[in-house]
Amino acid sequence: MMIQHTEVTDTELRRLIQNKEICYGGNRKLKIYGLLSCSSGKRMKKKNRVFFTTEAAALQNGYRPCGHCMREAYHNWKNGSIQSNDR
């Protein structure tokens, strides 16, 4: 499941994160996903931010792992061990 940041209120977003219904954030333009705690992800514009329940959901939507906060997954993706739908 992918959720646009602009389509959810801050209160609802906090609830979803606390209930572990959202575990990853992504950049809609760059097609990159990462941990919610990632400093790179925290700097992106709200209109470009999306959220995912699982890593599999991000990959199914054609996103790749962040090289900053998900270094091992990024290297696996880069080496072809992980496939996103865009590849």
DSSP file (Angstrom, degrees, kcal/mol; ACC not computed):
  #  RESIDUE AA STRUCTURE BP1 BP2  ACC     N-H-->O    O-->H-N    N-H-->O    O-->H-N    TCO  KAPPA ALPHA  PHI   PSI    X-CA   Y-CA   Z-CA
    1    1 A M              0   0    0      0, 0.0    52,-1.1     0, 0.0     2,-0.4   0.000 360.0 360.0 360.0 135.1    0.0    0.0    0.0
    2    2 A M  E     -A   52   0A   0     50,-0.2     2,-0.4    51,-0.1    50,-0.2  -0.967 360.0-167.3-118.4 132.1    1.3    3.5   -0.9
    3    3 A I  E     -A   51   0A   0     48,-2.4    48,-2.5    -2,-0.4     2,-0.3  -0.976  17.7-134.0-121.7 127.4    0.0    6.6    0.8
    4    4 A Q  E >   -A   50   0A   0     -2,-0.4     3,-1.3    46,-0.2    46,-0.2  -0.615  14.2-136.6 -75.7 135.7    0.6   10.2   -0.5
    5    5 A H  G >  S+     0   0    0     44,-2.6     3,-1.2    41,-0.3    -1,-0.1   0.849 104.2  57.8 -61.9 -34.0    1.7   12.5    2.3
    6    6 A T  G 3  S+     0   0    0     43,-0.4    -1,-0.3    40,-0.3    41,-0.1   0.622 100.8  58.2 -72.5 -11.8   -0.7   15.2    1.0
    7    7 A E  G <  S+     0   0    0     -3,-1.3     2,-0.4     2,-0.1    -1,-0.2   0.352 100.5  61.9 -99.9   5.4   -3.7   12.9    1.3
    8    8 A V  S <  S-     0   0    0     -3,-1.2     2,-0.1    -4,-0.2    -5,-0.0  -0.987  79.6-121.8-134.3 141.4   -3.3   12.3    5.1
    9    9 A T     >  -     0   0    0     -2,-0.4     4,-2.6     1,-0.1     5,-0.2  -0.350  29.1-112.9 -75.3 161.2   -3.5   14.6    8.1
   10   10 A D  H  > S+     0   0    0      1,-0.2     4,-2.4     2,-0.2     5,-0.2   0.883 118.6  51.6 -61.7 -38.4   -0.6   14.9   10.5
   11   11 A T  H  > S+     0   0    0      2,-0.2     4,-2.0     1,-0.2    -1,-0.2   0.925 111.7  45.8 -64.4 -45.1   -2.7   13.3   13.2
   12   12 A E  H  > S+     0   0    0      2,-0.2     4,-2.5     1,-0.2    -2,-0.2   0.888 111.2  53.6 -64.8 -39.7   -3.6   10.4   11.0
   13   13 A L  H  X S+     0   0    0     -4,-2.6     4,-2.3     2,-0.2    -2,-0.2   0.928 107.9  49.6 -61.4 -46.7    0.0   10.0    9.9
   14   14 A R  H  X S+     0   0    0     -4,-2.4     4,-2.8     1,-0.2    -1,-0.2   0.910 111.3  50.0 -58.3 -43.3    1.2    9.8   13.5
   15   15 A R  H  X S+     0   0    0     -4,-2.0     4,-2.2     1,-0.2     6,-0.2   0.921 110.2  49.5 -62.2 -44.7   -1.4    7.2   14.3
   16   16 A L  H  <>S+     0   0    0     -4,-2.5     5,-2.8     2,-0.2     6,-1.2   0.885 113.5  46.3 -62.5 -39.6   -0.4    5.1   11.2
   17   17 A I  H ><5S+     0   0    0     -4,-2.3     3,-1.5     4,-0.2    -2,-0.2   0.928 112.3  49.7 -69.0 -45.5    3.3    5.3   12.2
   18   18 A Q  H 3<5S+     0   0    0     -4,-2.8    -2,-0.2     1,-0.3    -1,-0.2   0.855 111.6  49.3 -61.7 -35.5    2.6    4.4   15.9
   19   19 A N  T 3<5S-     0   0    0     -4,-2.2    -1,-0.3    -5,-0.2    -2,-0.2   0.353 114.4-119.3 -85.0   6.0    0.4    1.4   14.8
   20   20 A K  T < 5S+     0   0    0     -3,-1.5    -3,-0.2     2,-0.2    -2,-0.1   0.756  79.4 126.2  60.7  26.9    3.2    0.3   12.5
   21   21 A E  S   <S+     0   0    0     -5,-2.8     2,-0.4    -6,-0.2    -4,-0.2   0.650  74.6  44.0 -84.1 -17.1    0.9    0.6    9.5
   22   22 A I        +     0   0    0     -6,-1.2    31,-0.3     1,-0.1    -1,-0.2  -0.997  60.7 154.1-125.8 124.8    3.6    2.9    7.9
   23   23 A C        +     0   0    0     29,-2.4    13,-0.7    -2,-0.4     2,-0.3   0.546  60.7  41.9-124.2 -17.4    7.2    1.7    8.1
   24   24 A Y  E     -CB  35  52A   0     28,-2.0    28,-2.7    11,-0.2     2,-0.3  -0.963  59.6-153.3-135.9 150.0    8.9    3.3    5.1
   25   25 A G  E     -CB  34  51A   0      9,-2.4     9,-3.1    -2,-0.3     2,-0.3  -0.887  16.2-170.3-118.9 154.9    8.9    6.7    3.4
   26   26 A G  E     -CB  33  50A   0     24,-3.0    24,-2.3    -2,-0.3     2,-0.6  -0.948  27.2-118.9-143.3 163.1    9.7    7.4   -0.3
   27   27 A N  E  >> -CB  32  49A   0      5,-2.9     4,-2.0    -2,-0.3     5,-1.0  -0.917  19.7-156.9-103.9 114.7   10.3   10.2   -2.7
   28   28 A R  T  45S+     0   0    0     20,-4.2    -1,-0.1    -2,-0.6    21,-0.1   0.855  91.1  45.0 -60.9 -38.8    7.7   10.1   -5.5
   29   29 A K  T  45S+     0   0    0     19,-0.2    -1,-0.2     1,-0.2    20,-0.1   0.915 121.2  35.9 -73.9 -43.5    9.9   11.9   -8.0
   30   30 A L  T  45S-     0   0    0     18,-0.1    -2,-0.2     2,-0.1    -1,-0.2   0.616  98.4-133.1 -87.5 -12.8   13.1   10.1   -7.5
   31   31 A K  T  <5 +     0   0    0     -4,-2.0    33,-2.4     1,-0.2     2,-0.4   0.912  58.6 137.3  59.0  45.8   11.4    6.7   -6.8
   32   32 A I  E   < -Cd  27  64A   0     -5,-1.0    -5,-2.9    31,-0.3     2,-0.3  -0.962  33.4-167.9-120.8 139.1   13.6    6.0   -3.7
   33   33 A Y  E     +Cd  26  65A   0     31,-2.8    33,-1.6    -2,-0.4     2,-0.3  -0.916  15.8 149.1-124.1 155.8   12.3    4.6   -0.4
   34   34 A G  E     -C   25   0A   0     -9,-3.1    -9,-2.4    -2,-0.3     2,-0.1  -0.907  47.0 -47.9-161.5-170.8   13.9    4.4    3.0
   35   35 A L  E >   -C   24   0A   0     -2,-0.3     3,-1.5   -11,-0.2     6,-0.2  -0.359  46.4-121.8 -71.0 151.3   13.5    4.4    6.7
   36   36 A L  T 3  S+     0   0    0    -13,-0.7    -1,-0.1     1,-0.3   -12,-0.1   0.756 112.9  57.5 -65.3 -23.3   11.3    7.0    8.4
   37   37 A S  T 3  S+     0   0    0     32,-0.1    -1,-0.3     4,-0.0     2,-0.1   0.468  77.5 124.9 -85.3  -2.3   14.3    8.1   10.5
   38   38 A C    <>  -     0   0    0     -3,-1.5     4,-1.6     1,-0.1    -4,-0.1  -0.369  56.6-146.9 -64.9 129.6   16.5    8.9    7.4
   39   39 A S  H  > S+     0   0    0      1,-0.2     4,-0.7     2,-0.2    -1,-0.1   0.833  99.6  54.5 -66.2 -32.2   17.9   12.4    7.4
   40   40 A S  H >4 S+     0   0    0      1,-0.2     3,-0.8     2,-0.2     4,-0.4   0.915 108.5  48.4 -66.6 -42.5   17.7   12.5    3.6
   41   41 A G  H >4 S+     0   0    0      1,-0.2     3,-0.9    -6,-0.2    -2,-0.2   0.820 103.9  60.1 -67.5 -32.0   14.0   11.6    3.6
   42   42 A K  H 3< S+     0   0    0     -4,-1.6    -1,-0.2     1,-0.2    -2,-0.2   0.705 100.5  57.3 -70.2 -18.9   13.2   14.2    6.2
   43   43 A R  T << S+     0   0    0     -3,-0.8    -1,-0.2    -4,-0.7    -2,-0.2   0.591  83.7 104.8 -87.9 -11.4   14.4   16.9    3.9
   44   44 A M  S <  S-     0   0    0     -3,-0.9     2,-0.1    -4,-0.4     5,-0.1  -0.289  80.4 -96.0 -74.4 157.1   12.1   16.2    1.0
   45   45 A K    >>  -     0   0    0      1,-0.1     3,-1.4     3,-0.0     4,-0.7  -0.409  27.7-123.2 -69.9 145.0    9.0   18.3    0.1
   46   46 A K  G >4 S+     0   0    0      1,-0.3     3,-1.0     2,-0.2   -40,-0.3   0.849 110.5  59.6 -57.3 -37.7    5.7   17.1    1.4
   47   47 A K  G 34 S+     0   0    0      1,-0.2    -1,-0.3   -42,-0.1   -41,-0.1   0.726 108.6  45.0 -67.0 -20.6    4.2   16.9   -2.1
   48   48 A N  G <4 S+     0   0    0     -3,-1.4   -20,-4.2   -20,-0.1     2,-0.3   0.521  93.0 102.8 -97.1  -7.3    6.9   14.4   -3.1
   49   49 A R  E <<  + B   0  27A   0     -3,-1.0   -44,-2.6    -4,-0.7   -43,-0.4  -0.608  42.4 172.6 -88.3 134.3    6.7   12.2    0.0
   50   50 A V  E     -AB   4  26A   0    -24,-2.3   -24,-3.0    -2,-0.3     2,-0.3  -0.897  18.4-140.4-129.5 162.0    4.8    8.9    0.0
   51   51 A F  E     -AB   3  25A   0    -48,-2.5   -48,-2.4    -2,-0.3     2,-0.3  -0.937   9.7-161.0-127.7 149.8    4.6    6.1    2.6
   52   52 A F  E     -AB   2  24A   0    -28,-2.7   -29,-2.4    -2,-0.3   -28,-2.0  -0.952  19.7-148.0-129.1 148.0    4.7    2.4    2.5
   53   53 A T  S    S+     0   0    0    -52,-1.1     2,-0.3    -2,-0.3    -1,-0.1   0.876  86.3  13.9 -76.4 -41.2    3.5   -0.4    4.8
   54   54 A T  S  > S-     0   0    0    -53,-0.3     4,-1.4     1,-0.1    -1,-0.2  -0.878  71.6-117.1-134.0 163.4    6.3   -2.8    3.7
   55   55 A E  H  > S+     0   0    0     -2,-0.3     4,-2.3     1,-0.2     5,-0.2   0.862 116.3  58.7 -65.0 -36.8    9.5   -2.9    1.8
   56   56 A A  H  > S+     0   0    0      1,-0.2     4,-2.6     2,-0.2    -1,-0.2   0.874 101.8  54.1 -61.5 -37.7    7.8   -5.2   -0.7
   57   57 A A  H  > S+     0   0    0      2,-0.2     4,-1.3     1,-0.2    -1,-0.2   0.894 108.2  49.5 -64.2 -39.5    5.1   -2.6   -1.4
   58   58 A A  H  <>S+     0   0    0     -4,-1.4     5,-2.4     2,-0.2     3,-0.3   0.933 112.8  46.5 -64.6 -45.4    7.8    0.0   -2.2
   59   59 A L  H ><5S+     0   0    0     -4,-2.3     3,-1.7     1,-0.2    26,-1.7   0.891 108.7  55.2 -64.0 -40.1    9.5   -2.4   -4.6
   60   60 A Q  H 3<5S+     0   0    0     -4,-2.6    -1,-0.2     1,-0.3    -2,-0.2   0.795 105.5  53.7 -63.4 -28.0    6.2   -3.4   -6.2
   61   61 A N  T 3<5S-     0   0    0     -4,-1.3    -1,-0.3    -3,-0.3    -2,-0.2   0.325 125.8-102.1 -89.7   7.7    5.6    0.3   -6.9
   62   62 A G  T < 5S+     0   0    0     -3,-1.7     2,-0.2     1,-0.3    -3,-0.2   0.681  73.9 141.5  85.5  19.1    9.0    0.6   -8.7
   63   63 A Y      < -     0   0    0     -5,-2.4    -1,-0.3    -6,-0.1   -31,-0.3  -0.633  38.6-144.7 -92.7 153.0   11.0    2.3   -5.9
   64   64 A R  E     -d   32   0A   0    -33,-2.4   -31,-2.8    -2,-0.2    10,-0.1  -0.806  29.2 -91.9-112.2 157.4   14.6    1.5   -5.0
   65   65 A P  E     -d   33   0A   0      0, 0.0     2,-0.3     0, 0.0   -31,-0.2  -0.325  44.0-104.3 -66.9 149.4   16.3    1.4   -1.6
   66   66 A C     >  -     0   0    0    -33,-1.6     4,-1.3     1,-0.1     8,-0.4  -0.552  18.3-146.5 -72.1 133.1   18.0    4.5   -0.2
   67   67 A G  T  4 S+     0   0    0     -2,-0.3    -1,-0.1     2,-0.1     4,-0.1   0.622  94.4  52.3 -75.5 -13.1   21.7    4.4   -0.4
   68   68 A H  T  4 S+     0   0    0      2,-0.1     3,-0.4     1,-0.0    -1,-0.1   0.936 123.7  17.4 -88.2 -55.6   22.0    6.4    2.8
   69   69 A C  T  4 S+     0   0    0      1,-0.2    -2,-0.1     2,-0.1     3,-0.1   0.621 132.3  41.9 -97.4 -14.4   19.8    4.7    5.4
   70   70 A M     X  +     0   0    0     -4,-1.3     4,-2.8     1,-0.1    -1,-0.2  -0.401  68.4 156.0-128.2  55.3   19.4    1.2    3.7
   71   71 A R  H  > S+     0   0    0     -3,-0.4     4,-2.4     1,-0.2     5,-0.2   0.861  71.6  46.3 -54.0 -47.1   23.0    0.7    2.5
   72   72 A E  H  > S+     0   0    0      2,-0.2     4,-2.2     1,-0.2    -1,-0.2   0.927 114.9  46.4 -66.1 -44.6   22.9   -3.1    2.3
   73   73 A A  H  > S+     0   0    0      1,-0.2     4,-2.5     2,-0.2    -1,-0.2   0.879 111.7  53.5 -63.9 -37.2   19.5   -3.2    0.5
   74   74 A Y  H  X S+     0   0    0     -4,-2.8     4,-2.9    -8,-0.4    -2,-0.2   0.932 109.2  47.3 -62.9 -45.8   20.8   -0.5   -1.8
   75   75 A H  H  X S+     0   0    0     -4,-2.4     4,-2.1     2,-0.2     6,-0.2   0.886 112.0  50.5 -64.8 -37.7   23.9   -2.5   -2.7
   76   76 A N  H  <>S+     0   0    0     -4,-2.2     5,-2.6     2,-0.2     6,-1.0   0.914 112.6  47.0 -64.0 -41.8   21.8   -5.7   -3.2
   77   77 A W  H ><5S+     0   0    0     -4,-2.5     3,-1.2     4,-0.2    -2,-0.2   0.929 112.0  50.1 -63.4 -45.2   19.4   -3.7   -5.5
   78   78 A K  H 3<5S+     0   0    0     -4,-2.9    -1,-0.2     1,-0.3    -2,-0.2   0.852 111.1  48.9 -63.3 -35.7   22.4   -2.2   -7.4
   79   79 A N  T 3<5S-     0   0    0     -4,-2.1    -1,-0.3    -5,-0.2    -2,-0.2   0.463 121.2-107.6 -84.8  -1.3   23.9   -5.6   -7.9
   80   80 A G  T < 5S+     0   0    0     -3,-1.2    -3,-0.2    -4,-0.4    -2,-0.1   0.503  88.2 118.2  91.5   4.5   20.6   -7.0   -9.2
   81   81 A S  S   <S+     0   0    0     -5,-2.6     2,-0.5    -6,-0.2    -4,-0.2   0.802  77.4  45.3 -73.0 -27.9   19.7   -9.1   -6.1
   82   82 A I  S    S-     0   0    0     -6,-1.0     2,-0.5    -9,-0.1    -2,-0.2  -0.963  78.2-156.8-116.1 130.4   16.6   -7.1   -5.5
   83   83 A Q        -     0   0    0     -2,-0.5     2,-0.3   -19,-0.0   -21,-0.1  -0.916   5.0-165.6-110.8 130.6   14.3   -6.2   -8.4
   84   84 A S    >   -     0   0    0     -2,-0.5     3,-1.2   -22,-0.1   -24,-0.2  -0.701  37.7-108.9-100.2 165.1   11.9   -3.3   -8.5
   85   85 A N  T 3  S+     0   0    0    -26,-1.7   -25,-0.1    -2,-0.3   -26,-0.1   0.653 114.3  64.4 -69.8 -14.4    9.2   -3.2  -11.2
   86   86 A D  T 3         0   0    0    -27,-0.2    -1,-0.2     1,-0.2   -26,-0.0   0.675 360.0 360.0 -80.4 -17.4   11.0   -0.3  -13.0
   87   87 A R    <         0   0    0     -3,-1.2    -1,-0.2     0, 0.0    -2,-0.1   0.473 360.0 360.0 -82.5 360.0   14.0   -2.4  -13.9
